[in-house]
Amino acid sequence: MRTADGTVYEAENASLGAASFYVTSFDKWAVSNVGLFSDRKDTSYVENTLVQVTRTTTPELFQNSRISPGSLRYYGLGLENGPYTVRMLFAETAFPDRSSQTWQSLGKRVFDIYIQGSLREKDFDISKEAGGVERALEKVFNANVSENYLEVHLFWAGKGTCCIPVQGYYGPMISALRAVSDFQPTVSGIPPRTSEGKNRTGLVVGIAVSVGVVSSILIVAVCFMKRKSDSNEEEEFLGIGPRPNTYSYAELRSATEEFIPSNKLGEGGFGPVYKGTLSDGRVVAVKQLSVASHQGKSQFIAEIATISSVQHRNLVKLYGCCIEGDKRLLIYEYLENRSLDQALFGKNDLNLDWSTRFSICIGTARGLAYLHEESRPRIVHRDVKASNILLDAELCPKISDFGLAKLYDEKITHISTRVAGTIGYLAPEYAMRGHLTEKADVFGFGVVALEILSGRPNSDNSLDAEKIYLLEWVYIENESHSLSLKLLCN
């Protein structure tokens, strides 16, 4: 594709998933996406429009835009070090014009722009800056390349709307991107010629070269066009960094002795978990995704991406995964004493004295503090409960089951999202309005702490009516000033 100013775009086909990394055909650009759209029926990461975008001489560049539910990064590769001018093209095509005076026109897309790791545009709103929807907008930034690559990061911090005109309309959106050197390059950026018969239909990420008369300025560009091809599910798992080890299904079937019931440790959020022994002698826990759940498959992808990026002594360690056809399995470290709810309420020989219970509370709090304050990316677990806290041989607690985890930024106030989690552990503002912050995890931790302190689950129908729900009972007793340690330990 050649624009009126002589810029040439080379084509490539890329299908991005929930956690993907892709390098273009001529190794000029790489793109990384992390995140899943909440409740969106169309899982494509491309926004298409038939409307003619105004205020541009190249409206074809805006017919298709890359979108992301969370984090979208572009890397310009193999660049000469020096100053560059980065030009980004945007057009809001997902929302109706405000003049239509419909509730759908109230949609608002807000995200942040980082270049080379520095925040360059906070709370960027395409339609606001462009003066309306379906209008072309160019943002220009200066950047310095010192290590032969350029990084452009578009990040959704949970602001704006999430469900207008329908569920899943939020996050970064970009139509085209190019970086122009502010100096005379010593090499040409012109990509190799492609044959006339090459199919250019697809999601296009390209290199653009200015062919001006005065000087040969290196231009690297990215543009997007519609892709009509079946997605390869396995590509959704590519590019996860650090990428976990992969195991064959036959190897895991052998390790778990054909997944016999006696090796079943329990039931996870989206499938059973089995004990197994690998060929190297390591004892592991194998989480098997239930193929009947489409939502579970998405959460499975999220879990790999999330756990692979965080490491802490109070978080369960991920050894690897299995990807074969419709089979999806996760391989974790095996924890001898299983889950905290089994230790507290099950029939076992564990004697959790007060010192041990206190240590479990502290360890769990440290794990959550790491997720909220120290990990990159920062994470809200969203399903903190006793069954998702596992105990090793030394009764050290480790947080598990990150299938519902949500990435967030410390600068945001909250994320509006579809409610997910377990009844009895949900913070009121999250359960009622989808108002998500790290405090949702803190609330869940508080419920777990009460369970540890009282030795009873958060709901027990065998008790008297006023004591069935732990939170309600504790609240009433506290209001009447009759709550005591002796009462909790009855």
Sequence and secondary structure as in RCSB ss.txt:
>XXXX:A:sequence
MRTADGTVYEAENASLGAASFYVTSFDKWAVSNVGLFSDRKDTSYVENTLVQVTRTTTPELFQNSRISPGSLRYY
GLGLENGPYTVRMLFAETAFPDRSSQTWQSLGKRVFDIYIQGSLREKDFDISKEAGGVERALEKVFNANVSENYL
EVHLFWAGKGTCCIPVQGYYGPMISALRAVSDFQPTVSGIPPRTSEGKNRTGLVVGIAVSVGVVSSILIVAVCFM
KRKSDSNEEEEFLGIGPRPNTYSYAELRSATEEFIPSNKLGEGGFGPVYKGTLSDGRVVAVKQLSVASHQGKSQF
IAEIATISSVQHRNLVKLYGCCIEGDKRLLIYEYLENRSLDQALFGKNDLNLDWSTRFSICIGTARGLAYLHEES
RPRIVHRDVKASNILLDAELCPKISDFGLAKLYDEKITHISTRVAGTIGYLAPEYAMRGHLTEKADVFGFGVVAL
EILSGRPNSDNSLDAEKIYLLEWVYIENESHSLSLKLLCN
>XXXX:A:secstr
 B TTS B         SEEEEE TTSSEEEEEE   TT S   SEEE  S  BS S GGGGSEEEE SSEEEEE
EES  SEEEEEEEEE   SS  GGG  GGGG  B EEEEETTEEEEEEE HHHHHTSTTB EEEEEEEEESSSEE
EEEEE  S B SSSSSTT  S EESEEEEEESS  SS        TT    S          SS    EEEEE  
   S   GGGGGTT SS  EE  HHHHHHHTTTT GGGEEEEETTEEEEEEE TTS EEEEEE  TT HHHHHHH
HHHHHHHHH   TTB  EEEEEEETTEEEEEEE  TT BHHHHHHSS      HHHHHHHHHHHHHHHHIIIIIS
SSEEE S   GGGEEE TT  EEE   TT EEE TT S EE    S TTS  HHHHHH EE THHHHHHHHHHHH
HHHHSS SB TTS GGGSBHHHHHHHHHHTT   HHHHT 
